[in-house]
């Protein structure tokens, strides 16, 4: 138990997940100006000298001459220009880096927010894509940009940065701290090596004070040490290396049912704060807990509750004894310090049972054991269970088995010697041990010895043993009974513990399945309440904070109101993130006990527990399960809220894109024809000229068509399309559309391949005409001058396809479906140069309203695009009924 026998499978899985990925190295600094970028460039140059393919993805020199000098030896990937609100922003070109695929890329300022329109909103997401492609990355970050430390830094600098990086990015990164003493950094600031003089003066008076820099420096060093400690422990587990490797303190306090447990918890909290170390409250579940009374269970629950309130991780592990459980856990968690209590025991008790403290000190080398004497804390005797020696019926069955073996031995005595008869008496001992436990097995051993002596050992009929060898046989028989009964009791106890652990794991698995089925926050909250109520046999409620105070969101069974005391307890929990109510240290008059569901940033909800009887709300053996359930519920709620926020962000992004595209289209497509009309009108005022009337007419039609498209798109998005379905002849419909787009199709040969024998189709003639006009107009604008535009219709199984083929640049491969999106103009293609991005979106909207399907693809030879309206079989009219004669 002191040493892992095999590598940890979870550590192996984490290592396997990194196979084929690039490695991230982060240069962490306490503040701007400590030299992170300079150090990154130096390390990159070292890699280049040994033959590594290194490029610069983005480096911000901020005008520092020494930093700019270091970039001259690198291949620099040009940045990508992104237009935003009339400005051109330059961002890292991730596609160019992926195409170049170097071994190592330098990416400065990991927390940077990319310009709108970039593939990812954050630079760290760009870095994740590079790592997934197998490219190693060097990057830089300041301590205030780490998400979990953002609030801490803001509390003393009074500056809250908005650009943060999730802690998970740093968990698998190699961290190098770029350190500079505060005095030296202040000198660099005064010398103008960080900011220009005016900004430097303001910075010295605020963010760059010596006290702030010292605190930031300590945070950076501690965060790096934590990351190294986590990575070291992961390596130890994956390679099954023993030892606690005390480079970082990890504290465990052993909690029991003794009255002194709360004192131990408080002492552990003080020690952990002094060491600034993570700490765990450990409870070992042993078979003796079955004999606990209500007082013992209440004390244990109170100690675990207190540990949870003070910020400890609460862990409960099953074991045969407290010593074995503690030894196993401290070895697994690589704990460096253990706090245990030394209760007042009599010497006779310690001689019989041994000392837990002495065994821990002796059997855990390398672990610092803090022993706190608990004077006056002698434990009350545990409540003895009923029938501690077993049920009377078990002794009756045992006696019958011994009698049966005696009878069998008597029947076989003429063919068996005495030694073999003695072996028969082992059968009732083993059967009694496995079925009834320790004491019936001991009874079976004693009774078997007596029966063997009385019926088989000479002189028979007496308990006298004539041959000394037979004494050894009797002693062995008794010894086997004792050993077998002891082993049986241990196996049964371990089976009970394993069954309890399996039940808890099954409960957690079922709980997670129920949470996974929830589709919204209300269903999730109700599922949490229902499952916790079922597993713990309590009434549950869930509340969140609103402007009017705690708001009831879910309950099981349904609950519609709270008294004043319960509302006050719930508000305390929501505001302070600590338990309140019955069984806690705050507002104990409440009938409900409230626990917070909190993340590292805030308390998102409070869950209330209550019982109808006078028992404690939560038993001690239920606390570890409850803590696990609350953790999983918090993760599920936070994940759902983040998902909703991401969907909201995506909708805002799409709205911004549509707004920008609309403004761009309106400013271009309205201004261009208006400018032409105004110019023609001015010419007409001076002197009539040939062609001006035609120009005004053509541009007016163009303007009218654009406004009509806007109105049609509004109808599509509002779902206000009303269909007037009629039989339509495809030949006539195509001819009419070609006639109406003759100006756009001028200069192109029109090839019609539409058979007059095709069946009529049930569509709205006007909407269908709009679809054909927009598709022909699209083909006329993008087809190469002088090429042919083909309109073809073809029957296939289950549908009829009407296609318009042009000879032009075609569509970007893999992005053909994007041309039907509103205001979508495909960047990087010739189709992004003209058009509003409305025509094809209107085609898709009208076609779907009529039950048609529209699709886009590329031609082979000659090159070009194909747009197809697919008409299903149920819209085809094969035979028209003849009208009745008058």
N, C-alpha and C positions, 0 to 999 in steps of 0.2 A: 504493500500500500504506500510505502514511502517513495516509490519510484515508478513512473509509468512503464507499463510493459510493452506498449506499442505506440506508434505515432498517432496523434490526434487526427481523426478523419476529417473534421471540419477545417483544420489547418491545411490538410492535404487538398481539400476542395478549393480553398482560397488560393493556394499556390497554383493549382491546375488552371484556375480562371485567369491567371496572369500569363499563361503560356501563349506565346505568339504576339503578345502586346508589347508596346514600347514601355520603357521605364521613365518615370518622372523624377527629376531632381529639382527641388525648390530652394532658392536662396532666400532665407527668411531674415528680415530686418526689423528692428524696433521702431524705426521712423524713416522718412525720406532722407536721403543724403548720406546714409551709412556706407554706401558703396556696393549695393547688391548687383546692379547692372555691370559695374566695373569688374566685380568678382566673377560674374557669370561669363563675361567675355574672356577673362583670363583662363578660366577652366575650359571654355570652348577652344581657345587657341592651343591649350595643352593637348586636347583630343585631336586637333588637326595635325599636330606635329607627329603623332604616332599613327597617322594614316586614316583617321576616322573622317567620313564624309560629313562635314558640318556646314550648315547654312544659317543665315539670319532670317527668321520669319518676320520679326518686328523688334526693334530696339529703340527705346525712347532715351535719347542722350540729353535732352533738356538744355542743349547748348553747352554742355560741359566739354571743354577741349580735350581733356585726357580720355574721356569716354569715347568721343568721336574718333580719336586716333586709333583706339583699339578695334574699331569696326572696319578699318581699311583693308585688313587682310582677309576678310570674309566675302563669300558669295552672298549677296543680299537679294532675297526674292522681292521683286517690286510689289508695292502695295496696290490694293484694288481701290479705284475711285468709286464712291457711292454718292449720288446726288440726293440731297435732303434739304427741303425748304429753301431752295435757291442757293445752297452751299454745297461744295464738294468735300466730302469727308474721306479720308484715306485710312483704310483698314487692312489688316493682314489678309492676304489672298490664300485662303486655305486650299482652294482647288489647285493653285499653282504649286503649293508645297506637296500636296498629295501626288501630283503628276511628276514632280521632280524626285520625290521619295528619297530624301537623304537618310543617312543613318541617325543624325542628330540635328535638331533644329532649336534655335534660341528664340524664345518667346517671352518678351518682357511684359511686366504688369499683368499678372494672371487674373486679377480682379476687374480688369477693364470691361466696361460696357460697350458692346459694338454698336455701330450706327444702325438706325432702322433700315430694314431691307437686307441686312446680312443674314446668312444662313442660320446662325445662332445668336441669341441676344447677348450672351456672355462669352468672353474670351476663353474662360476655363472650359466651356463646352467645345470650342474649337480644339483645345488641347486634348480633350477626351477623344475626339475623333481621330486626331493624329496618333495618339497612343494605341487606339484600336487598330489602326493601320500598320502597327509595328514600328513606328518611328519614335525614337527616344527624344525627350524634350527637357531642356533646361528652362526654368522660369523663375520669376521673382515675385515677392509679395511682402507687404508690411503686416505686422501683427494685428493692427486694427482692422484689417480686411478679412479676418477669419470670423466666420459667422458666430460661433459660440462665444467669442470674446468681444463682440461688437458692443454689447451693453456695458461690459466691464470697463472698456477703454473710454466710452462716452461718459461714464460716471465720474471720472476724475479729470479728463481733458475738456469736457463740456463740448466736444465736437463729435457728432455722429456721422460716420461715413456711410454712404448709401451703396457703395459697391462692395459686396462681400462674396466670399467663396465658401461653399459648404465644407464642413470639416472632413467629410468623406474623401475629398480630393487629396487631402494631406495624409490620410491614413496609410496609403500604400506608397507614398512618395519618400524618397531620400531627402532629408532636410539638412541643409547646411546653414548655420546661423552666421550671418555677417554682422559682427559685433563691433561697436565703437563706443568708447566711454563718453558719457554725456558732455564732459568738458571739451573733448576734441570735436564732437559734433557741433557744439555751439560755436567753436572757433571757425569751423568750416562754414557755418552759416553766416557769421560776421564777415568772413572773407569773400562772401558772394559766390561760394562754390555750390550752393544748394538752390537759393533763390536770388532774384535781383535785390539790390539793397533795400528798396522800399518794402517789398514783401518780407524780406528777412527781418526787418525791425518789428513788423507786426507779429511775425511768427515767434520771435524771441519773447515777446510779452504774453503770448498765449500758449499755443500748443507746445512750443519748444522750450518750456521752462525746465530747469534741471530736475525738479521733482517729477514732472511728467515723463521725462526721458528715462529717469531711473526706473520708474514703475513699468514703462513700456519695455525696457531692457529685461527686467525680471520676468515679465510675461512671456517674452520671446524665448528666453532660455528655458523656462519651465515648459512651455508648449513643445519645444523641440525635444526636451527630455521625455515628456509623455509619449510622443510619437516613437522615439527610439525604444522606450520600454515596451510599448505594444508590439512593435515589430520583433523585438528580441523574444518576447514570450511566445509569439506565433512561431518563430523559428524553433524554439525549444520544444514546443508541443509537436510540431511536424517531424522533428528528428528524435523524439523520445529521450531528450536529455534530462537528467535528474538535477536537483538543486533548486534553491529559490532565487539565485542570481540577484542579490539585493542591491542592484544599482538604483532602483526606485522603490520607495517604501509602499508596502501593501499590508493593510492592517485587518485583522479578523478578531472579533470579540465573540466568545462562546456564551450563548444565552441559554438559561435553563429555567426551571420552575421555582428556583430558590428566591426568597424575598430580596436578595441582594442583586438580582439581575439588572434592575433599573440603574443601580449605582454603577455597575460595570458598563452599561451602555453610555451613560453620561461621561464616564472616564475615557471610554474609547473615542467619543466625540471630541473631547478636549485634546487627546493625544493626536487624533487625525488632523485636527485644525492646526496644531503646533507643527506637525510634519508636512502639512498640506498634502496628505496622502488619501487615496480612496480607501474606504473601509466597508466591512461587511459584518452584519450580525448573523451569526451562524447558530442554527438550532439543529441538534442531532436527534432524530426520531429513533428511539430504542423501544424494545418490547415492553419495558417497564412503564411506558406511558399509558398502557391499557389500564393500569391500576391507579392513575391519577384521579384525584377528587376535583370538585369544582374549584376549590381554592387554588390548587396547583395550576389548573388550566387557565384560570383568570390571571394569575401572576405572569404566566408565560405569555399570554396574549397581550398583556399590558406592556411587557418588556419589548416584544416585537413591534407593537404599535409605536412605542417611543422611538425605537431605532429607525423606523420608517419616517417618522416626523422629523428626526434630526438629520435625515439625508443619507442613511445607510442603505446599502443593498441587503435585502432580507433573503436569506437562503435557508432552506430546510433540506437535510439529507438523511436518508435512512441508513442505519448501521446497527450492528449487534450491540455495540457499546459506545459510550460517548468518546472514549479515547480513539477507537478505530475510526469513527466518523470524523473527528477533528483532524486526525493524521491524514486521512484520505483527502479531505478538502484543502488543507493548507498545502499539500503536495500538488494538487491539481491547479490551484489558483496561484501557486508560487508566492504565497504570503511570506512576508519578512518579519512580521510581529504579531504575537498572539496575546490577547488579554483574557485571563481566566480568573475566577474567584476561588478562594480557599476557604471553604466552610469549616466550622468548628466540629470536628469528628472526634470520637473517642479513639484511644489507641487500640482497643479491642476491635472496633469497626475497621480501622485501617489494616490491622493484622489479618482480618478475615477477607476484606475486599480490596485492599491495596489503596493507594492514593492516586487519583486522576492526575493531579499536578505533577507528582513525582514521575509518573510514567511519561507524561508529555515532555518534561524536561529531559528525561533519559532517552526517549525514542524519537525526538525531533531535532537532530543536530543541525546547527545553522539557523535555527529559528529563535528569535528573541521572545521569550515567554515572560510576560508581565503578570505577576501574581498579586492580586489585591485581597488582603485578608478581610473577611466579612465577619467581624465579631458580632456575636449574638444572632447570627443568621443560621442557626442549626435548623435543618429542614424538618418539617413535621413529617411524621411517618405517613407513607403513602397509604391510601385506602386499600385495604386488602380485598381482592376480588372474591366473589362468591365461588365456592367449590374450587379452591385453589389446588386441592389434591385430586381433582377430577370428579366426574359424576359417579355416584354409587354403582350405576349399571355397568360402568366400565370395569370395575373390579369383579362384578359377577361374571361378565363375559371372559375376563382374564382367567378366573378360577375354572370356568368350564373348559377353556382351551388347555390349561394345565392338566385337568382331569382326563381330557381326550388323549393328550400325549402320554399320560401315565397308562391309560388303557392300551394304547397302541404298543407302548414299550413292553407291557406285560405279555401281550399277544405275540410279540416278536422276540421275547427274551431268549427263547430256545435257539434262535439263529443269530442273535446279535450279542456281542460282548458288551461289558459295562461301559466302555468308552463310547461306543456308538449310541447306546441308549442316552448317555449324557448329552450328545449332540442333538438328539431329538428335542430336548428341553430348551434349546435356543430358539426354536420356532415360535412358541408363545411369547417369548421375550420380545422378539423382533416385531411380531404382529401387534402386540400391545403398544410398543413404542411408536409404531407408525400410525396406529389408529387412535390411541387414547392419550399419548403423551408420556411425560417423564415418570410421574408417580405410579401409574398403573404398570409401567414397564418394570420399575423397581419392585413392585409387588409381585409381578410375574417371576422375576429372578429369585426373590426370596422363597416364594411358594414352590418353584421348580426345584430349588436346592433341597428344601425339606422333603418334597415328594420323592426325589431321586434317592435321598438318604434313607427314607423310611421304607420304600418299596423295593429298592434294588441293591443297596449296599448291605453286605452282611455285617452284623446279624440283622436280617430283615425284620420289620415290625417294630424296630426301635430307632431312636435317633443317635445311637452310638456308632462311631466310626472306628472300625477295627483296623483297617489298613491305612497307614499314614498317606499313601499315594492318593487315596480317595479324598482326603482333605484338600489336596491341591485341586482336584477336579471341582469340588464344591466352590472353592475360592474363585477359580477361573469362571465358573458359571455366574457367580455373583458379580465379578468384575465385568464380564461381558454385558450383563444386564445394566450395570451403572453406565458404562460407556455408551451402549446403544441408546439408552434413555436420554443421556445428555446430548448426543448427536441429533437425535430425533427432535428434541426440544429446540435446538439451534436451527435445524432445517425448517421447522414449522414457523419459528419467529422470522427467519429470513424470507420465507414464502409470504408471510403476512405483510412484511415491509415491501416486498416486491409487488405484491398485489395492490397495496396502497399507492405506490409510485405509479404503477400501470394505470390505476383508476384516474390519478391526477393528470397523467399525460393524455389519456383518452379524453378527459374532460376538456383539457386545453385544445386538443385537436378538434373536438366537436364544436367548441366555442369559436374557433377560427373559421370553421366551415360555415357556421351560421352567419358570422360577420361578412364572409365573402359573398353571401347571397344577397346582401342588402344593396339596393340600387340608388338610394339617396340617404341624406343625413337623418331624416326622421325614421326611416326603416332601420337604419343602423343603430340609432339610440334605443329604439324599442327592442331590437334583437339583443343588445347588450343587457338591458334591464331584465328581459325574460330569461336569458341564459344564466346570469348571475343569481337570479331568484331561484331557478331550478337547481343549480349546483350547490348553493349554500343554504337553501331552505329559508329564505328571508324575503321580505317585501323590499322592492327596489324602486328608486326614482332617479331621474337624471335632470339636472337643472343647468342652465347657462345664464350668464349675466346679461341683463338688458338695461336700458336707461331707467326703467321702473324698478330695478332690483332683480333678484333671482326669478327666472322664468322657468316653469315646469315644462319640460320638453317630452318626457316619456316616463312611463311608470308601469310596474307589473306587481300585483294586479292594478288596474286603473286607479289612479289617485288624482283628485281634482283640486285639492286645496291643502295648505299647511297652516299651522298655528304660528303665532308671532315668534315663539322660541325657535321653531324649526326653520323659519325664514332667516332669522338672525344667524343661526348656525351655518346654514347654506351660504349666506353672504360672506361670513367669515372665511369659509373654505375657498370660495371663489376669489376673494380679494387677496388672501394671504397664502393660498396654496398649501394649507395645512389642514389635517383632520379636525373636525369639531363635532360636538354632540355627545350622545351617550357613549360612555366608555373611553372618551378622550380626555384631554386636560382642559378643554374649553367648552363652555355652555353645556355642561353635563346634564342639565335639567331637560334637554331636548330628548324626545323619544326616538329620534333618528340619529344615526351616526353617518357623517358625511366625509367622503374621501375625495381629494382633488384628482382630476385627470389633467396632468400638466406636462407640457413639453419643456425644453430648455429655455423657451422664451416666455411662455405665459400659461395660465390655467385656462383650459378650453371648456371645462365642464366640471360639475361636481356630481358624484353619485351617492345617493342616500340609501342606507340599509336599516331595516327595523324588523323586530320580531313581535309577535302578539303575546308571547309569554314573558316570564321574568328572567329568562336566561340571557347570557351575554349575547350581544348582537353577532359577534364573530368569535368562534372558538379558536383556541391557539393553533390547533392542527389545521385550521382552514386559512390562517393568515398567509402562508406562502402561496397557496392557490389563489387567494384573493388578490395579492400583489401582482401575480402573473396575469390574472384576468384584467386588472386595471391597466397594466402596461400594454397589453395587446389591444384593449379598447381604445387607449389613447393613441396608439399608432394607427389604428383603423380610422378613427375620427380625423386625425391630422392628415392622413393620406387622402381621405375623401375631400376635406376642405382644400387641400393643395390642388387636387384634381379639378375641383370647381373653380378655383382661382386661375388655374392654367387655362381652363376652357374660357373663362371670362377674358383673360389676356389675349387668347387666340381670336376671340370675337372682336375685341377692341382693335387688334392688329389688322384684322380683315376689314373692319370699318374704316380704319385710317387709310388702308390701301385703296379701298373703293373711293373714299373721299378725295385722296390725292389724284387717283386716276380720273375721277369725274372732273375735278378742277382742271387737270391737264388737258383732258379731251375737250371740255367746254371752251377753255381758253384758246385751243388750237382750232378745233373744228367749227366753232362759231365765228371766231375772229377771221379765219381765212376767207370764207365766202363773203362775210360782211365787208372785209377790206376790198375784195374784188368788186362787189356791188357798188360800194362808195366810190371807188376809182372810176368805174364805168359811168356812174351818174355825173361825176365832175367833168368827165370828158364830154358827155352829152350836153352839159350846160354851155360849154364853149363852142363846140361844133359837132354836129352829128357825124358819126363815123361808122362804117360797116362793121358788123360783128358785135357792137356793144350791146345791142338788144339781146342777141343770142347769149352773150356772156352773163348779162343780168339774169336771163331766164335759167341758164344752166346752174348758176351759183344759187339762185333762189330755190331751185329744185333740190340742190345738194343740201342747203340749209333746212329745207322742209323735211327731207329724208332723215337728217340727223335728229331733229326735234321729234319726228314720228318714232324713231328708234328709242329715244328716251321715254316717250309715253308708253310704247309697247313694253319696254323693260319694266317700267313701273307696274303695268298690268300683270306681267308674269310674276314678279316678286310678291305682289299683293294677292295673287290667286284670283284675280277678277276677270279671267278669260271666260267668255260665254260662247259655247260652240253652237254653230248652225250647220249640222252635218247634212251633206247632199252627195249624191253620186257625181264624181268628177272624172272626166276623161283625161288621162295623163298626157296624151298628144296635144290637146287643146291647152292644158295647163302649162306645159313646157313652152309651147309657142307663144302664149301670152306673156310669160315671164321674160322670154328672150326679147320680145318686142319692147317691153317696158325698160329693159336695161341696155338698149342698143347703144346709148351714149357711153356707158362704162365699157361695153364690149367692143367698142370701135377699135379697129386694127387687129382683131382676132378673128380667125375663121371659126365658125360655129358648126360643129358636126353633131347632128341629131341621130341617135340610134334608139328611137322609141317606136316600137311596133304599134300600128293602129289596132292590132288584134288583142292587145292587152286588156284585161278586165278593168271595169270602172272601179274606183276606190271611194270608200265612204270617209270623207274628210270635210272640214270647214273650208270652203273654197277661198275665202279671203285670207285665212291664216296660212293655208297651204301656198297661196300665191306669195305671201310675205316670205315664207321659208325659201322658195325657189329664187325670188329676187335677191335676197341676201346672200345665198350661196353663189349665184351667178355674179353678183357684184364683187364678192370676195375673190372669185376666180379671175375676174377681169382686172382687179387691182394688182394681183400678185403674179399672174402669168407673165412670162417673158414676152416682150413686144413681138408681134408677127407670128406667134404660135397659135395653135388651135386649142379651142375649149370644147370638150366632148360632153354631151348629155346622153347617157345610156340607161336603158331599163332592162332588167333581166329577171326572169322567174326562177325561183329556187324552191326547194321543198319547204313549205310552210310560210313563205313570205315572197314579196316582190321588192327588188332593190332598184332604186332610182339614184344614179350616181352622176356627179359632176366632176370631171377630170380636167386639171390644168397642167401646163408645162411651165413650171416655175421652180423656186428654191425648195419647195417641199416643207415638211415640218420637222422640228428637232426629234430625233429618234428617242422613243420612250416617253415623250411628253405630248403626244398627239391629242390626248384627252383634255389638256389644259386650254386648248383654243376655245372651248365652249364655256369657260368661266367668265363671269362678268368683268369687263374692263381689263381682261388679261391680254397683254401683248408680250409675246415670248422674247425675253431678253436674250441677246446673243444670236438672234436670227434675223433674217431680212424682214420677217413679219412684224418686228417691233418698230419699224420705221414709220409706218403709216397706220391709219385706222384707229378707231376708238375702242375696240374690244367689245362692242355691243352687238354687232350683227350676228355673229355665230351664237352668242348667248341667247339671243332672241329666237334663233332657229331651234335651239335645243328646248327652250321653254314652250314654244308653240307646238313643236313635234310631240313632246311628251304629253301636252294637253290633249292632243288628238289621238294618242295611243301609238304614235310612231316612235321609232328609235333612230337616232342620228349618230354617226360615227365618222371618224377621220383616220386616214392612213396615208402612206406614201406610195407612189408609183415606183416601179422598177426602172424600166426604160420605155419612153423617155422619162427623165426625172420630173417630179411634180407631186401634187397633192390630190387625194381623192376624198370627196365628201359624199356620204351615202345616206339617203333616207330609206330606212327599211320599213316596209308596210306589212304588217302581219296578215295571215291568211283570213282571219275573221273580218277584216276590213275590205276584202276584195269581193266584188259583185260579179258573179260568173254569168248569170242569166237574168235579164230584166223581164218582169212580167208585162205582157201586153195589156194596155188599158182596155177596159170594157167598151164595146160599141154603144152609141147612144140609143 
